[in-house]
Amino acid sequence: MKLNDNNELFHIGLKRNEGARLAIICGDPERVKSIAQLMDEPMPLAVRREYTSYTAKLDGERVIIISHGIGGPSTAICVEELKMLGVETIIRVGTCGGMAMKVCAEDVVIAQAAIRAEGTSREYLPIEFPAAADFDVTSALVSAAEKLGKAYHVGVVHCKDSFYGQHSPARMPVADELQTKWKAWISGGALASEMETASLFCVASTLGIRAGAVLRAIWNQERANASMIDEVEADELAAARIAVEAGRSLLKQLPHK
């Protein structure tokens, strides 16, 4: 366990006695408090770099809610240090951009697997190893979405390192490669694009942690390019509500300590 001089984990700033068996993680530090407030007794823990953390109670059991920042490297560090605190199950709550035409803005995408078009996961597992979610976590997320009446899709998401490589590929020196692969991902059935899930799944596999991800689609550039406009009311906590409900059932599956 990598500790600093204050007996805290080096990056996320939590101490050994601040662990939990379930963690809900998100990219944006400003979303942590809102997610924690969906549970009981939310309390701030630490603020360190991109890692803002809270604790809360879910059916009486302690949960950690923490931001992981943007991209694979910071996500991997977060997962590594949560494992050091005894976390056994991680649910990522995030946002994504739709790729499949059926994914409308404000739909929820539950990631069953991720395309490893980023770099972090390659420092954990060979590229032939799939970035796959835990079956029990995925099933719990599906059940939660159905219980809450939220439109959802389950399948493969695309995970990349460059946000602008996706949104402005034509100005990149590797434009031909980016655009050809984008078409291939869509042809293969990719639902949406984001930046962290492949790293989460591969690090979790390496460490023996159950992991899943639920993502709120905030737009779909393919639908926009086809002049299909989704006029819906934004629900920024839709994915978080699903994650909390899924966490409730997942905690019941764990043996009591």
N, C-alpha and C positions, 0 to 999 in steps of 0.2 A: 504494500500500500504506500503510494507516494504522498508524503505529508510535508507541509511547509513548517516553518518555525512555530506557528501557532497551533500545530497539531490538526491542521485542516488539509483536506485533499487539495493537491497543488493547483488545480484549475477551477473546480466548481466551488471550492471554499466551504464544503460541508465537513463536519466532524464524524468520527466513527459512530457516535451514539445518535446520529441524525438520520439513520437509514430507514428503509421501509422495504416491503416485498414488492410493491407496485409503484411504478413511476409513470406519470403522464408527461410527455415532453413536447415542446413546441419550438418553433424557430424564433419568434418575436418575444423579447423579454417583457414587453408591455402587455402581452396576453396572459402571462402567468397568473397574475392576481385574479383576473376574470374567470379563469378555469378553476382556480382554487375555491372561488366563491360559489361554485356549483356544488361544493361539498360542505361538510360541517367543520367548524373551528379552523378556518383558514388563518395561517400565521406566516409572516415572512421569515425566511431563513438567512439568505445571503445574496449579495450582489457582487459578482466577480467577472470582469470582462463581459462576454456575451451571455454569461450564465447567471440568470436571476432565478432564485428558488423560493418556493413556499412549501409548507406542509399543510395537510388538511386531513380530516377523518372521513372515511367512507364506510358506513355501517360499523362504526367504531374502530376501524383499523386505519393506521397511519398510512398516508400516501404522500409521495414526493411529487411536486409539480415543478418542472425546471425548463428553462429555455436552452436550446442548443446552438443558437446562432444560425448563420447561413452556410450551407454546404457540408460536404463530407468530413473534412478534417475536424471541425469543432464538434460535429455530431459524434464522431468516433470517440473523441476524448470524453465527452459527456457519458456515453454508454459504458466506456471502460471504468470510469470512476463511480458510476452508479452501481456497477457490479461489485466494486470494492466495498460498497456500503450494504451489500446483501440484497440488492434488488433482483428479483427473479422474473418479473414480467414488465415489459415496457410497451406503452401505446403512444405512437406519435400522432399528434393532432396538427395538421398542417393545411396549407392551401396549395392549389395546383391550377394549371391551365389545361382546359379540355383539349383533346386531340381527336377522339372519335366524335363523329357528328351527333351521336345520340347523347353525349354528355353536355347538358345545358348548364349555364351559369346558375349557381346555388345548388346544383346536385352534389351528392357526396360520392366520392370514389374510395372504395375500400381496396387497398393494395394487396393483391394475392402474391405478387412478385414484382420485381423491378428490373428494368434494363440497365445493365452496368456500364453506362456511357460516361462514367466519372472515374476518378483516379484512386480515391481512398480505398475502396474495397479490394483493389488489386494488391494492396500491401497487407492484406489479410488472407485472401484465398485466391487460387488460380482462377482465371477468367472463365474456365469451363464450369465452375461451381455456381449454381443458381443463387440469386438473391431472392429468397423466398420467405414469406411470412409464416409464423407459427399457425397451424391449423386451428387450434383451440381459440387463439386470439381473434383470428379472422372470423370464425363462426360466431363468437361473442359479439363482434362488431356488427355482423349481419343481423343477428337477432335484435340487437339494440336499435339499429336503424329501422327495422320493421316495427318494433314496439313503439317507437317515437313517431312513426308515420312519415319518415323522411325518404325522399327519392334517392336511390343509391345504385351504384354499379360496382361490380366486383371483377377484378382482373389485373392486367399488367399495366404498370406505370413506367414512364421514361424518366430516368434520373441522369442529370447532366451536371457539369461544373460551371458552364458559362451561361448566365441568364441572357446576355446580349448575343451570344452565339446562336441561341434559339430565335430570338426576336428580330435580330438584324443579321441573318446569316450571309446575305449577299455582299456585305462589306468586309467579310473575313477572308483572309488568304486561302482558307480551306473551305470556301463556300460550296464548291461542288460536292465535297464529302458530306458536309453538314446537311445539305438539301437532299442528297440522295438517301442518306440514312433516315432522315425525317420521314420521307415518303415510305421507306421500308418499315419503320416502326408503326406507322398508321396502317399500312397494308397488313401487318401482322396482328393488328387488333389492339395496339396500345390505347389506353383510355385517356391518359392525361400525362402531363409533364411536370416534374418538380426537381428538387435538388438534394434530398437527404436520405430517401428511403432505401436505396441500394446499400449505402454505407451502414445504416441501421441494421438491416437484415443480415448482412455479412458479418458485422462485428458481433451481433447477437448470436449467430450460429457458432462463431468461434468461441464465444464465452459461455455457451450453454444457457442463454437467456431466451425466454419466450418473447417474441416481438410482433407487433402488427402496426398498421397505419390507417388512419381515416383522414381523408383530405377533402376540404371544401373547394369546389371548382369556382373560381372567381371570374373566369371568362373562358371562352373557347375561340381561339384565333381562327380555326378552320371554319366554324359557323359564321364568324364575323366576315371572313373573306368571301363567304357565300351569301352575304347580305342577310343572314339569319340573326335577328336581334332578340336576345332573351331579356324581357322586361319583367324583372322579379324584384321583390323586396329582399335586401341583403340580411342574412342572419349569420352574423360573425361567429356565433357560438354553436352553430349546428353540429359541427364535427366534435366539438368538445363535449356536448351533451351525450352524443353517442359513445364517446370514449369513457365518460364517467359511468354510464349505464353498463357498458361492457365490463369495465373494471369491477363493478359490483359483483357480477356473476363470476368473473375470473378469480376474485379473492375467495369466493366460496369453494372453488375447486382446490385451493391450496390446503395442505394439511395444517391444522392448528399447531402453533408453537407455544 
